[in-house]
Structure formats: C-alpha cells, structure tokens
Amino acid sequence: DLVRVVRTPEGQLVVDKTGKQNGRGAYLCRQRSCWEAALTGRQLGKALKMEVGAREQQVLRAAIEQEFGPPAPAAG
C-alpha cells in the first residue's frame, strides 16, 4: 500500500490521502524508513520537481508522526 505525496499547482507539498488530488505526485511506501529517506534524500524533490525545504519537511514530519507515532528514542 502506497501513500501519494503531491506538489499542488500552488507549489505546496501535501499528503494526498485520497490519491486523487490535483498536482504532481510521488508515492511512498507505508514504512517509517521510506518517509525518513524522503526527508534526507533528494529523490522526492526530483520526483516532484520542487525544493523540499524546511516547510515541506515539517509537513512530512507531521505525516510521519500521524501515521507511525513519535520516533523511538535513540539507543545509547
């Protein structure tokens, strides 16, 4: 099962839970590791043809916490 992330025509990054929102989309799997990789890598920005800046990262982090809960504390 995949989740669609969209760059809207207005240039905003949103998580598209319906899978039908207008805009350029990319799909992420429903694993925390995929979402974390989207935050750190450049692939999502390339797929959406946009810069994934601080605001977009904040949207993704909120979606991660909503879907998976808060991150596990670091072992150490």
N, C-alpha and C positions, 0 to 999 in steps of 0.2 A: 504494500500500500504506500502510495507516494503523496506528498503534500506539495501543492503548487505555490510558488513564491512569484509575485508579479511586480513588474515596474509599470505603474499606471501611465496613461497618456500624460498625466500631470508631472511625472517624474518621481513619484513616491514609491517606496517599496512596501508592499503589503503581503500578508499571508492570506492566500485565497482558499478558504475552506470549502467553497462551492465548486472550485475548479473551472468556473465559467467567467471570471472577472475579465474585463477588457484590459488588454495590455500585453507586454512581452513577458512570457513566463519561463520559469525553470522549475524543475522538480527535485525535491529532496526526499530521501527515504525517512521512515519514522524511527530513526535511531539517533540518539543524542550525538554520537560520533559524527554523523553526516552533518548535523546542524553546527557543531563546533568547527568542523572543517570549513563550512561555508563562511564562518566568521573570520577564520585566519587565512584562508586561501584567496586566490584571485579568480577562481573558476566561476563563482556566482556572478561577480561583476562583469566578467566577459560574456557569460550567457545572457545576462540582462542588458548588456551594453550600457552600463552605468557604473559610476564610482560608488562602492559600498563604503560610505563614510560612517562617522560616529552615530548619526541619526538612524541610519539603516541598521547598523549593528545593534542599536538599542531595540529596534523592532524585532530583530531576530532573537536577541536575548530574552525578551518578553515572551516570544512564542515558545522558546525552549523551556522556560520555566513553567509556562501554562501547560505544555504538553508532557514534560518529564519531571517537573518539580525542581526544587533548588539543586544546585550542583552538590555532589558529595564532597565532604571535607577532605582536604589533601592529607594523605598518609605521611607520617613523619614523626 
